[in-house]
Structure formats: structure tokens, C-alpha cells
Amino acid sequence: MDRQTVGSANRGRLRVEVRTEGRSEVVTAAGELDHHTADVLRVPLETALEQGRVRLVIDCSQLEFCDSTGLNVLLGARLTADAAGGGVHLAGMQPVVARVFEITGADAVFTLHDSVEDALAD
């Protein structure tokens, strides 16, 4: 499998790492995704999409918190990726984060996977 680390960003409570694996851009978010840290995730997602990387796998296994601003970042990426013929796959979501998606109904608009490996195999 082709694997290349693209970059990483860190703003206090949120760390984001990006790597390319085959036809997917894998974005790992670790920490708290909220109003103060949303751009740490938004920028690499937008960059990937601008570069034509429209199949995004978001590794949520280390994401400890997500508020409505973080949810909107992911929804925006999904809309852009879908419009370009790709998609956003969420992997390894922790129960506390999954609950936000369930409450808002956002879990119905994303492809959810138990792990990054499952998402890459899909």
C-alpha cells in the first residue's frame, strides 16, 4: 500500500496528522475539536480536497470531544468531497463523539467504520 506522510498541525488541544495511503487521504485528529481548534482540521481537509484528494478517511479514534463547529467542518468536507465524486469516511469513533453524531443525525450522512483499516478496505 502506498503510504506517505503529508503533514501535521497542532494547536494546543487538537493535533492533526495527514498521510496518503493509496487513493485515500488519512487524517488523524487527536484531542478536542471545537470552536477554538476547528481550523487545525479544516485547513488540511480543504488542502487535500483542493489537491484532488477527494476520498478522505478521518481517524477519530483519538478524538476526545467534538462540538457543533467541529461537526460543521466535517460536514463541509463531506459536501465538497461528494460533489467531486469522493467521500468522507469516519473511522474508530469514540462513544462520546459518536453520541454527538447520533443526536444531530449526522451519523446518517457519513460512512462510518470501526477502524481506519476497515475504511481503507471499503
N, C-alpha and C positions, 0 to 999 in steps of 0.2 A: 504494500500500500504506500502510495506517495504521501510523505509526511514532511511538512515544512513549517517551522515556527515563523509567524509573521510579525508578531509584536506583543507588547503588553503595556498596560497602563495601570496606575494605582492612584487613588485619591482617598487616603485615609481608610474609610470603612468599606471600600469596594476595590477589588483587584480584578482586572480583566486580562486574559491571555488569549491570543488568537493564533491558530495554526491551520494550515491547509492539510487535509487528508483526502487524497483522491479528488473527487469532484465536489467535496464539501469544505466549507469554512467552519471550523470548530471554534466556538467562542466560549471560554470558560469564565464564568462570573463567580467570584468568591466574596462573601461578605453581605453588606446591606445595600440593596438597590432602592434608592428613594430620591426625593426631590434634589437633594444635595449631591448625589453621586450619579445621577442618570446619564449625564454627558460622558462619563467614563465608559459606559456601554454604548451609548448612541453613536459616538464618533467611529469606533471600529466597525459597527454594523453598517453605518452609512458608507464608510470607505470600502468595505467588502462589496456592497451592492453596486457602488459606482464603478468598481473594477470588474463587474460582471460575475462576481461570485454570488449566485442567487440561490444556492442551496446552503442554508445556514443551519448548523446544529448548535444549539445553545446548551452547554453543560451546566445544569442548575444544581448539581449535587453538592456544591459548596455555598450555594446561595442561602443565606440565613433569614432574609427578610426582603419583601417586595411590596412597595406601596403602589398607588394608582399611577404615579409618574413613571415608575419602572414598567408597569404593565403597559402604559401607553407607548413607551419606547419599543417594546416587543411587538405590540400591535402595529405600529408604524412600519417596522421592519418586515412584518408579515405581509402587509398590504403591498409594499414595494416589491418584495420577492415574488409574491403571487402574480403581480402584474407583469413581471419579467419571465414568467414561466417556471419559477423556482418555488421555494417554500421555506418555512421556518419550522424546525423540529426541536422540541424541548425534551431534554433528557435528564433523568435522575432527580426529579423534583422532590425536595424535602416536604413533609406533610404540612408544615406551617406555611410554606409558599404555595403549595398545591391548593390549600384552602382558599387563598385569595382568588385563584383562578376559578375554583368551583363556585364561590359566592357571586362572582361577577359574570359567570357564564363563559369566560374566556377560554376555559378548557375545551369548549366545543369548537373553537376556531383554529386551534393549534393541533399539530400532530404530536402526541405525547409518547415517550418511550421510557422504559425502565432504566436504560443506560445509554451512554454515548455509543457503545459498540452496537447496540440494537438499532440506534438511529442511523448509524453509518451503513448498516447492512440492509436497511429498508430501501 
